[in-house]
Amino acid sequence: MALSRITFANQSLWKSVNFTNSVAFISVIFGENLSSVVVSKSYRPICSEAINVLPSHDESHISNNFISLFSQRKFSPDDPELKILAPRLNTQIVENVLNGLRNWKVAHMFFIWASKQHGYRHNCYTFNVIASILSHARQNAPLRAIATDVLNSRCSMTPGALGIFLRCLGSVGLVEEANFLFDQAKGDEILWVRSG
């Protein structure tokens, strides 16, 4: 009885998934590594590139230092530790810090501070993170200013990234700003890039 259920489940899986060869299917079913089996030439890996979605240990350490410094009650932009960390700033670290800060005011202050650092420039991801934080906090004035910054920075955005930013604007009722930003995107080929 149990064997027939397993067989039926495997038949259903076989029909629902288009495997490029039977070795991959057998590996999934039995959970065994069958790399010693000769694989036909039609086998293709699902992804040919490694995708690094986790920050490096160094970036995590730097991000945590920024979060600690900006979360202090007696924060000062002239803090000597900030001056040491500032040259190591990159967009991944800014994203990590913004996502790690619990207060929208502190996140906004960090975002503004980062934008003033020599050699650093926000990208579409950092703009979207701060837009999301500000829209969830229902902070229209700073969000409106960020929308202006997006235009002035001439940051490259994919249609998907633009869509996220526009949804953040629309969710707090900044419809005119969203329409204006969209109209600017239609007319400016340098600022907006195609995805893919």
C-alpha positions as YAML, in Angstrom:
chain: A
units: angstrom
residues:
- id: 1
  name: MET
  ca: [0.00, 0.00, 0.00]
- id: 2
  name: ALA
  ca: [2.72, 2.50, 1.00]
- id: 3
  name: LEU
  ca: [4.85, 1.47, -1.98]
- id: 4
  name: SER
  ca: [2.01, 2.20, -4.38]
- id: 5
  name: ARG
  ca: [1.60, 5.70, -2.87]
- id: 6
  name: ILE
  ca: [5.30, 6.40, -3.31]
- id: 7
  name: THR
  ca: [5.22, 5.11, -6.88]
- id: 8
  name: PHE
  ca: [2.12, 7.19, -7.68]
- id: 9
  name: ALA
  ca: [3.69, 10.31, -6.12]
- id: 10
  name: ASN
  ca: [6.87, 9.77, -8.15]
- id: 11
  name: GLN
  ca: [4.87, 9.29, -11.35]
- id: 12
  name: SER
  ca: [3.05, 12.55, -10.67]
- id: 13
  name: LEU
  ca: [6.34, 14.31, -10.02]
- id: 14
  name: TRP
  ca: [7.83, 12.87, -13.23]
- id: 15
  name: LYS
  ca: [4.88, 14.18, -15.27]
- id: 16
  name: SER
  ca: [4.85, 17.63, -13.63]
- id: 17
  name: VAL
  ca: [8.59, 18.34, -13.90]
- id: 18
  name: ASN
  ca: [10.48, 18.45, -17.17]
- id: 19
  name: PHE
  ca: [13.82, 16.89, -16.28]
- id: 20
  name: THR
  ca: [16.53, 16.96, -18.91]
- id: 21
  name: ASN
  ca: [17.62, 13.44, -17.99]
- id: 22
  name: SER
  ca: [16.65, 10.55, -15.78]
- id: 23
  name: VAL
  ca: [19.76, 10.78, -13.56]
- id: 24
  name: ALA
  ca: [18.56, 14.13, -12.21]
- id: 25
  name: PHE
  ca: [15.11, 12.66, -11.53]
- id: 26
  name: ILE
  ca: [16.54, 9.62, -9.74]
- id: 27
  name: SER
  ca: [18.80, 11.87, -7.66]
- id: 28
  name: VAL
  ca: [15.77, 13.89, -6.56]
- id: 29
  name: ILE
  ca: [13.71, 10.79, -5.71]
- id: 30
  name: PHE
  ca: [16.33, 8.91, -3.76]
- id: 31
  name: GLY
  ca: [18.28, 11.91, -2.46]
- id: 32
  name: GLU
  ca: [21.55, 10.36, -3.55]
- id: 33
  name: ASN
  ca: [24.46, 11.97, -5.31]
- id: 34
  name: LEU
  ca: [24.77, 10.10, -8.58]
- id: 35
  name: SER
  ca: [27.66, 12.13, -9.94]
- id: 36
  name: SER
  ca: [29.60, 8.93, -10.65]
- id: 37
  name: VAL
  ca: [26.94, 7.95, -13.19]
- id: 38
  name: VAL
  ca: [27.70, 9.07, -16.73]
- id: 39
  name: VAL
  ca: [25.37, 11.92, -17.60]
- id: 40
  name: SER
  ca: [24.17, 12.39, -21.14]
- id: 41
  name: LYS
  ca: [25.22, 15.46, -23.11]
- id: 42
  name: SER
  ca: [21.68, 16.85, -22.91]
- id: 43
  name: TYR
  ca: [22.05, 17.53, -19.17]
- id: 44
  name: ARG
  ca: [22.18, 21.24, -18.34]
- id: 45
  name: PRO
  ca: [22.57, 22.77, -14.88]
- id: 46
  name: ILE
  ca: [19.70, 24.93, -13.69]
- id: 47
  name: CYS
  ca: [21.97, 27.92, -13.11]
- id: 48
  name: SER
  ca: [25.39, 28.39, -14.62]
- id: 49
  name: GLU
  ca: [26.41, 31.32, -12.42]
- id: 50
  name: ALA
  ca: [26.82, 31.52, -8.68]
- id: 51
  name: ILE
  ca: [24.64, 34.24, -7.27]
- id: 52
  name: ASN
  ca: [26.08, 36.02, -4.25]
- id: 53
  name: VAL
  ca: [23.08, 37.21, -2.25]
- id: 54
  name: LEU
  ca: [24.73, 37.12, 1.15]
- id: 55
  name: PRO
  ca: [27.11, 39.89, 2.14]
- id: 56
  name: SER
  ca: [30.70, 38.94, 2.82]
- id: 57
  name: HIS
  ca: [31.87, 38.64, 6.42]
- id: 58
  name: ASP
  ca: [33.70, 41.96, 6.04]
- id: 59
  name: GLU
  ca: [30.58, 43.72, 4.70]
- id: 60
  name: SER
  ca: [28.48, 42.29, 7.54]
- id: 61
  name: HIS
  ca: [31.02, 43.51, 10.10]
- id: 62
  name: ILE
  ca: [31.13, 47.00, 8.57]
- id: 63
  name: SER
  ca: [27.32, 47.11, 8.33]
- id: 64
  name: ASN
  ca: [26.98, 46.15, 11.99]
- id: 65
  name: ASN
  ca: [29.46, 48.88, 12.96]
- id: 66
  name: PHE
  ca: [27.42, 51.48, 11.06]
- id: 67
  name: ILE
  ca: [24.19, 50.24, 12.66]
- id: 68
  name: SER
  ca: [25.78, 50.45, 16.10]
- id: 69
  name: LEU
  ca: [27.13, 53.97, 15.52]
- id: 70
  name: PHE
  ca: [23.90, 55.34, 14.06]
- id: 71
  name: SER
  ca: [21.78, 53.72, 16.78]
- id: 72
  name: GLN
  ca: [23.58, 55.49, 19.63]
- id: 73
  name: ARG
  ca: [21.68, 58.20, 21.48]
- id: 74
  name: LYS
  ca: [24.60, 60.60, 21.24]
- id: 75
  name: PHE
  ca: [25.23, 60.09, 17.54]
- id: 76
  name: SER
  ca: [27.54, 62.57, 15.85]
- id: 77
  name: PRO
  ca: [28.31, 62.71, 12.13]
- id: 78
  name: ASP
  ca: [31.82, 63.79, 13.15]
- id: 79
  name: ASP
  ca: [32.46, 60.54, 15.03]
- id: 80
  name: PRO
  ca: [36.04, 59.41, 14.29]
- id: 81
  name: GLU
  ca: [34.85, 55.82, 13.75]
- id: 82
  name: LEU
  ca: [32.54, 57.03, 10.97]
- id: 83
  name: LYS
  ca: [35.45, 58.72, 9.27]
- id: 84
  name: ILE
  ca: [37.35, 55.43, 9.36]
- id: 85
  name: LEU
  ca: [34.41, 53.41, 8.01]
- id: 86
  name: ALA
  ca: [33.23, 55.91, 5.37]
- id: 87
  name: PRO
  ca: [35.79, 54.99, 2.66]
- id: 88
  name: ARG
  ca: [34.61, 51.34, 2.81]
- id: 89
  name: LEU
  ca: [31.01, 52.30, 2.09]
- id: 90
  name: ASN
  ca: [29.31, 50.58, -0.86]
- id: 91
  name: THR
  ca: [25.72, 50.05, -1.96]
- id: 92
  name: GLN
  ca: [25.48, 46.56, -0.42]
- id: 93
  name: ILE
  ca: [26.57, 47.91, 2.96]
- id: 94
  name: VAL
  ca: [24.09, 50.78, 2.70]
- id: 95
  name: GLU
  ca: [21.28, 48.31, 1.94]
- id: 96
  name: ASN
  ca: [22.30, 46.15, 4.90]
- id: 97
  name: VAL
  ca: [22.44, 49.12, 7.26]
- id: 98
  name: LEU
  ca: [19.10, 50.54, 6.09]
- id: 99
  name: ASN
  ca: [17.46, 47.15, 6.56]
- id: 100
  name: GLY
  ca: [19.09, 46.80, 9.99]
- id: 101
  name: LEU
  ca: [18.04, 50.14, 11.43]
- id: 102
  name: ARG
  ca: [14.76, 50.04, 13.34]
- id: 103
  name: ASN
  ca: [13.79, 53.71, 13.16]
- id: 104
  name: TRP
  ca: [12.87, 55.49, 9.93]
- id: 105
  name: LYS
  ca: [14.45, 58.76, 11.15]
- id: 106
  name: VAL
  ca: [17.78, 57.06, 11.79]
- id: 107
  name: ALA
  ca: [17.57, 55.21, 8.46]
- id: 108
  name: HIS
  ca: [16.85, 58.48, 6.64]
- id: 109
  name: MET
  ca: [19.70, 60.23, 8.48]
- id: 110
  name: PHE
  ca: [22.09, 57.40, 7.48]
- id: 111
  name: PHE
  ca: [20.88, 57.52, 3.86]
- id: 112
  name: ILE
  ca: [21.52, 61.28, 3.66]
- id: 113
  name: TRP
  ca: [24.89, 60.91, 5.40]
- id: 114
  name: ALA
  ca: [25.95, 58.13, 3.00]
- id: 115
  name: SER
  ca: [25.01, 60.23, -0.04]
- id: 116
  name: LYS
  ca: [27.47, 62.91, 1.09]
- id: 117
  name: GLN
  ca: [30.45, 60.55, 1.38]
- id: 118
  name: HIS
  ca: [33.26, 60.97, -1.12]
- id: 119
  name: GLY
  ca: [33.23, 58.29, -3.82]
- id: 120
  name: TYR
  ca: [29.86, 56.84, -2.84]
- id: 121
  name: ARG
  ca: [26.73, 56.96, -4.97]
- id: 122
  name: HIS
  ca: [23.30, 55.42, -4.27]
- id: 123
  name: ASN
  ca: [21.88, 52.89, -6.74]
- id: 124
  name: CYS
  ca: [18.33, 51.81, -7.52]
- id: 125
  name: TYR
  ca: [18.38, 49.25, -4.69]
- id: 126
  name: THR
  ca: [19.36, 51.73, -1.98]
- id: 127
  name: PHE
  ca: [16.78, 54.20, -3.28]
- id: 128
  name: ASN
  ca: [14.12, 51.48, -3.16]
- id: 129
  name: VAL
  ca: [15.05, 50.39, 0.37]
- id: 130
  name: ILE
  ca: [14.77, 53.92, 1.76]
- id: 131
  name: ALA
  ca: [11.57, 54.51, -0.24]
- id: 132
  name: SER
  ca: [10.08, 51.36, 1.27]
- id: 133
  name: ILE
  ca: [11.10, 52.40, 4.80]
- id: 134
  name: LEU
  ca: [9.65, 55.89, 4.38]
- id: 135
  name: SER
  ca: [6.42, 54.69, 2.76]
- id: 136
  name: HIS
  ca: [5.82, 52.14, 5.55]
- id: 137
  name: ALA
  ca: [6.38, 54.95, 8.07]
- id: 138
  name: ARG
  ca: [4.03, 57.18, 6.00]
- id: 139
  name: GLN
  ca: [6.65, 59.92, 5.74]
- id: 140
  name: ASN
  ca: [5.59, 61.85, 2.66]
- id: 141
  name: ALA
  ca: [7.94, 64.84, 2.82]
- id: 142
  name: PRO
  ca: [11.20, 62.83, 3.00]
- id: 143
  name: LEU
  ca: [9.86, 60.39, 0.39]
- id: 144
  name: ARG
  ca: [9.06, 63.27, -1.96]
- id: 145
  name: ALA
  ca: [12.64, 64.54, -1.49]
- id: 146
  name: ILE
  ca: [14.02, 61.05, -2.27]
- id: 147
  name: ALA
  ca: [11.98, 61.01, -5.50]
- id: 148
  name: THR
  ca: [13.66, 64.27, -6.49]
- id: 149
  name: ASP
  ca: [17.04, 62.76, -5.59]
- id: 150
  name: VAL
  ca: [16.34, 59.80, -7.90]
- id: 151
  name: LEU
  ca: [15.84, 62.18, -10.82]
- id: 152
  name: ASN
  ca: [18.82, 64.37, -9.95]
- id: 153
  name: SER
  ca: [21.17, 61.42, -9.45]
- id: 154
  name: ARG
  ca: [20.43, 59.98, -12.89]
- id: 155
  name: CYS
  ca: [20.52, 56.55, -11.26]
- id: 156
  name: SER
  ca: [20.06, 53.67, -13.71]
- id: 157
  name: MET
  ca: [16.86, 51.74, -13.02]
- id: 158
  name: THR
  ca: [15.25, 48.70, -14.55]
- id: 159
  name: PRO
  ca: [11.49, 48.81, -15.13]
- id: 160
  name: GLY
  ca: [11.06, 46.52, -12.09]
- id: 161
  name: ALA
  ca: [13.07, 48.82, -9.82]
- id: 162
  name: LEU
  ca: [11.11, 51.80, -11.10]
- id: 163
  name: GLY
  ca: [7.87, 49.93, -10.41]
- id: 164
  name: ILE
  ca: [8.87, 49.32, -6.79]
- id: 165
  name: PHE
  ca: [9.70, 52.98, -6.30]
- id: 166
  name: LEU
  ca: [6.44, 54.10, -7.92]
- id: 167
  name: ARG
  ca: [4.43, 51.74, -5.68]
- id: 168
  name: CYS
  ca: [6.11, 53.26, -2.62]
- id: 169
  name: LEU
  ca: [5.06, 56.72, -3.78]
- id: 170
  name: GLY
  ca: [1.54, 55.61, -4.63]
- id: 171
  name: SER
  ca: [1.03, 53.79, -1.33]
- id: 172
  name: VAL
  ca: [1.25, 57.08, 0.58]
- id: 173
  name: GLY
  ca: [-0.83, 59.07, -1.90]
- id: 174
  name: LEU
  ca: [2.04, 60.75, -3.77]
- id: 175
  name: VAL
  ca: [0.32, 60.03, -7.08]
- id: 176
  name: GLU
  ca: [1.39, 63.27, -8.78]
- id: 177
  name: GLU
  ca: [5.02, 62.58, -7.89]
- id: 178
  name: ALA
  ca: [4.71, 58.99, -9.16]
- id: 179
  name: ASN
  ca: [3.17, 60.20, -12.44]
- id: 180
  name: PHE
  ca: [5.88, 62.83, -12.86]
- id: 181
  name: LEU
  ca: [8.64, 60.28, -12.21]
- id: 182
  name: PHE
  ca: [7.06, 57.86, -14.68]
- id: 183
  name: ASP
  ca: [6.79, 60.60, -17.33]
- id: 184
  name: GLN
  ca: [10.46, 61.45, -16.81]
- id: 185
  name: ALA
  ca: [11.36, 57.78, -17.24]
- id: 186
  name: LYS
  ca: [9.55, 57.59, -20.57]
- id: 187
  name: GLY
  ca: [11.47, 60.54, -21.96]
- id: 188
  name: ASP
  ca: [14.98, 59.86, -20.67]
- id: 189
  name: GLU
  ca: [16.79, 56.93, -22.29]
- id: 190
  name: ILE
  ca: [19.98, 57.39, -20.27]
- id: 191
  name: LEU
  ca: [18.39, 57.18, -16.81]
- id: 192
  name: TRP
  ca: [16.30, 54.06, -17.30]
- id: 193
  name: VAL
  ca: [17.73, 50.78, -18.51]
- id: 194
  name: ARG
  ca: [16.09, 47.63, -19.77]
- id: 195
  name: SER
  ca: [16.23, 44.57, -17.58]
- id: 196
  name: GLY
  ca: [17.87, 41.41, -18.83]
...
